[in-house]
Amino acid sequence: MPAESPPVDSQAAADRQSVFSAHGVTKTYHMGEVDVHALRGVDLELASGEFIVLLGPSGSGKSTLLNILGGLDTPTEGQIRYRGETLTDFDDAALTRYRRRAVGFVFQFYNLIPSLTARENVALITDIAKNPMDPAEALALVDLEDRIDHFPAQMSGGEQQRVAIARAVAKRPDVLLCDEPTGALDVHTGVLVLDAIQRINAELGATTAVITHNASIADMADRVVHISDGRIASIDRNETKKVASELVW
Ligand SMILES: Nc1ncnc2c1ncn2[C@@H]1O[C@H](COP(=O)(O)OP(=O)(O)OP(=O)(O)O)[C@@H](O)[C@H]1O
């Protein structure tokens, strides 16, 4: 490169590639006289379209980190940038807009409304989103096109979780955050749910983070983030990724 080339705006270039950039993130919960240090200084970069798995013992801070990235909680200290904006400077209204526009959440328990069909459960979100898919399209993405008018009680746990995934992705989120999405499911059903998450990561390009206690799920990830006692203990990169149906646990 010639010496007289104009300086590249490296911060702007980095912001385009990076979805999250977390620096020195701590979270302390004050429980009466006791301080619980859930996060003790987390630095993490997440690239656009990346699939990461978060592994770590119970109480190590995985959910706290995911909730902070998703704007459900705020750190005690530290900075998080989201696509070039400083998430940690957002006020409540900006955090609400961010969650609605950019983040899809999937939890261990599906939180579907029992009196609404699969389509109606997904429509609850598409009704308040800016550029949503049709609920039927979202349900087709998780292979539930023939269950569209069924109620939760008429579906298996894995099918209900896939409705919850359809609900999370129908707004075309930039990031998909999953907290133990297969925690309540058997192996076979868990694989179907993971397959749906993997296809959404690939087809919609949603940057995806999955918390699990199941180390074999780590084989699906681009990178595996090991959390221990509120810190990132190590990060491994998988040279090759497995598809959900290849997982053994
Ligand atoms: N709202 C809260 N108030 C007080 N303490 C909390 C709160 N949320 C989390 N904690 C504490 O922070 C620590 C980290 O919790 P967190 O849920 O992030 O861990 P985790 O790794 O996700 O655990 P698990 O795998 O069991 O879900 C724990 O000691 C937990 O008890």
The ligand as a Tripos MOL2 file, in Angstrom:
@<TRIPOS>MOLECULE
LIG
   31    33     1     0     0
SMALL
NO_CHARGES

@<TRIPOS>ATOM
      1 N1        -31.4760  -11.3580   39.4490 N.pl3     1 LIG1
      2 C1        -30.5180  -11.8740   40.2320 C.ar      1 LIG1
      3 N2        -30.4090  -11.4950   41.5210 N.ar      1 LIG1
      4 C2        -29.4420  -11.9830   42.3000 C.ar      1 LIG1
      5 N3        -28.4960  -12.8660   41.8960 N.ar      1 LIG1
      6 C3        -28.5590  -13.2760   40.6430 C.ar      1 LIG1
      7 C4        -29.5610  -12.8040   39.7280 C.ar      1 LIG1
      8 N4        -29.3640  -13.3970   38.5310 N.ar      1 LIG1
      9 C5        -28.2940  -14.1970   38.6670 C.ar      1 LIG1
     10 N5        -27.8090  -14.1300   39.9280 N.ar      1 LIG1
     11 C6        -26.6290  -14.8400   40.4540 C.3       1 LIG1
     12 O1        -25.5490  -14.5680   39.5740 O.3       1 LIG1
     13 C7        -24.7590  -15.7330   39.3910 C.3       1 LIG1
     14 C8        -24.7050  -16.0780   37.9090 C.3       1 LIG1
     15 O2        -26.0050  -16.4940   37.5080 O.3       1 LIG1
     16 P1        -26.3560  -16.9280   36.0230 P.3       1 LIG1
     17 O3        -27.8060  -17.2500   35.9910 O.co2     1 LIG1
     18 O4        -25.8480  -15.9140   35.0770 O.co2     1 LIG1
     19 O5        -25.4890  -18.2620   35.8580 O.3       1 LIG1
     20 P2        -25.5810  -19.4020   34.7560 P.3       1 LIG1
     21 O6        -24.1810  -19.7440   34.3840 O.co2     1 LIG1
     22 O7        -26.4900  -18.9870   33.6690 O.co2     1 LIG1
     23 O8        -26.2290  -20.5810   35.6010 O.3       1 LIG1
     24 P3        -27.2040  -21.7880   35.1210 P.3       1 LIG1
     25 O9        -26.3680  -22.6240   34.2000 O.co2     1 LIG1
     26 O10       -27.5260  -22.4910   36.4030 O.co2     1 LIG1
     27 O11       -28.3930  -21.1770   34.4670 O.co2     1 LIG1
     28 C9        -25.3790  -16.8090   40.2530 C.3       1 LIG1
     29 O12       -24.6960  -16.8340   41.4920 O.3       1 LIG1
     30 C10       -26.8060  -16.3360   40.4310 C.3       1 LIG1
     31 O13       -27.3370  -16.8040   41.6430 O.3       1 LIG1
@<TRIPOS>BOND
     1     1     2 1
     2     2     3 ar
     3     2     7 ar
     4     3     4 ar
     5     4     5 ar
     6     5     6 ar
     7     6     7 ar
     8     6    10 ar
     9     7     8 ar
    10     8     9 ar
    11     9    10 ar
    12    10    11 1
    13    11    12 1
    14    11    30 1
    15    12    13 1
    16    13    14 1
    17    13    28 1
    18    14    15 1
    19    15    16 1
    20    16    17 2
    21    16    18 1
    22    16    19 1
    23    19    20 1
    24    20    21 2
    25    20    22 1
    26    20    23 1
    27    23    24 1
    28    24    25 2
    29    24    26 1
    30    24    27 1
    31    28    29 1
    32    28    30 1
    33    30    31 1
@<TRIPOS>SUBSTRUCTURE
     1 LIG1         1 GROUP 0 **** ****
